Amino acid sequence: MVARGYKILSEKYYVATGLKHDSSQLRNRSHQLKKKYEFWKGLQKETGLGRNPGGTVFAPNWWWEQHTKGRLDLRKLQNGAPEYLDQLEEMFHDVVVDGSTSFIP
């Protein structure tokens, strides 16, 4: 998104919530959420991991430590999908590359 888009988003966010955030704050949060969504989509395709009855990914602690190094927000996905997964799908489903449509001739 370009600077003008973040400015408009910031204004609409303020109208909807009464909270004032500048463009860089919204941009940073958008990038964080996109990374979280990318990681979640990758988890769904990861082989060698188990699934708990609720559908959450089951992996040993060493696996989580290795794949979420320095990203505690991603470590939270060990407990299941984020409660706002529907909104992440709406925002990023056409944007995130997960390898499902890759083609190598």
MODELLER restraints for C-alpha pairs under 7 A, 6 or more apart:
rsr = mdl.restraints
at = mdl.atoms
rsr.add(forms.Gaussian(group=physical.xy_distance, feature=features.Distance(at['CA:6:A'], at['CA:23:A']), mean=5.19, stdev=0.5))
rsr.add(forms.Gaussian(group=physical.xy_distance, feature=features.Distance(at['CA:7:A'], at['CA:23:A']), mean=5.86, stdev=0.5))
rsr.add(forms.Gaussian(group=physical.xy_distance, feature=features.Distance(at['CA:10:A'], at['CA:21:A']), mean=6.23, stdev=0.5))
rsr.add(forms.Gaussian(group=physical.xy_distance, feature=features.Distance(at['CA:10:A'], at['CA:22:A']), mean=6.32, stdev=0.5))
rsr.add(forms.Gaussian(group=physical.xy_distance, feature=features.Distance(at['CA:10:A'], at['CA:23:A']), mean=6.33, stdev=0.5))
rsr.add(forms.Gaussian(group=physical.xy_distance, feature=features.Distance(at['CA:14:A'], at['CA:20:A']), mean=5.40, stdev=0.5))
rsr.add(forms.Gaussian(group=physical.xy_distance, feature=features.Distance(at['CA:34:A'], at['CA:92:A']), mean=6.81, stdev=0.5))
rsr.add(forms.Gaussian(group=physical.xy_distance, feature=features.Distance(at['CA:36:A'], at['CA:74:A']), mean=6.16, stdev=0.5))
rsr.add(forms.Gaussian(group=physical.xy_distance, feature=features.Distance(at['CA:37:A'], at['CA:88:A']), mean=6.52, stdev=0.5))
rsr.add(forms.Gaussian(group=physical.xy_distance, feature=features.Distance(at['CA:38:A'], at['CA:96:A']), mean=6.26, stdev=0.5))
rsr.add(forms.Gaussian(group=physical.xy_distance, feature=features.Distance(at['CA:38:A'], at['CA:98:A']), mean=6.97, stdev=0.5))
rsr.add(forms.Gaussian(group=physical.xy_distance, feature=features.Distance(at['CA:41:A'], at['CA:98:A']), mean=6.69, stdev=0.5))
rsr.add(forms.Gaussian(group=physical.xy_distance, feature=features.Distance(at['CA:42:A'], at['CA:98:A']), mean=6.40, stdev=0.5))
rsr.add(forms.Gaussian(group=physical.xy_distance, feature=features.Distance(at['CA:49:A'], at['CA:57:A']), mean=6.72, stdev=0.5))
rsr.add(forms.Gaussian(group=physical.xy_distance, feature=features.Distance(at['CA:49:A'], at['CA:58:A']), mean=6.00, stdev=0.5))
rsr.add(forms.Gaussian(group=physical.xy_distance, feature=features.Distance(at['CA:49:A'], at['CA:59:A']), mean=5.55, stdev=0.5))
rsr.add(forms.Gaussian(group=physical.xy_distance, feature=features.Distance(at['CA:50:A'], at['CA:57:A']), mean=5.92, stdev=0.5))
rsr.add(forms.Gaussian(group=physical.xy_distance, feature=features.Distance(at['CA:50:A'], at['CA:58:A']), mean=4.72, stdev=0.5))
rsr.add(forms.Gaussian(group=physical.xy_distance, feature=features.Distance(at['CA:50:A'], at['CA:59:A']), mean=6.39, stdev=0.5))
rsr.add(forms.Gaussian(group=physical.xy_distance, feature=features.Distance(at['CA:51:A'], at['CA:57:A']), mean=4.68, stdev=0.5))
rsr.add(forms.Gaussian(group=physical.xy_distance, feature=features.Distance(at['CA:51:A'], at['CA:58:A']), mean=5.11, stdev=0.5))
rsr.add(forms.Gaussian(group=physical.xy_distance, feature=features.Distance(at['CA:52:A'], at['CA:58:A']), mean=6.07, stdev=0.5))
rsr.add(forms.Gaussian(group=physical.xy_distance, feature=features.Distance(at['CA:56:A'], at['CA:79:A']), mean=6.73, stdev=0.5))
rsr.add(forms.Gaussian(group=physical.xy_distance, feature=features.Distance(at['CA:56:A'], at['CA:80:A']), mean=4.81, stdev=0.5))
rsr.add(forms.Gaussian(group=physical.xy_distance, feature=features.Distance(at['CA:57:A'], at['CA:78:A']), mean=6.59, stdev=0.5))
rsr.add(forms.Gaussian(group=physical.xy_distance, feature=features.Distance(at['CA:64:A'], at['CA:75:A']), mean=6.70, stdev=0.5))
rsr.add(forms.Gaussian(group=physical.xy_distance, feature=features.Distance(at['CA:68:A'], at['CA:74:A']), mean=6.00, stdev=0.5))
rsr.add(forms.Gaussian(group=physical.xy_distance, feature=features.Distance(at['CA:68:A'], at['CA:75:A']), mean=5.91, stdev=0.5))
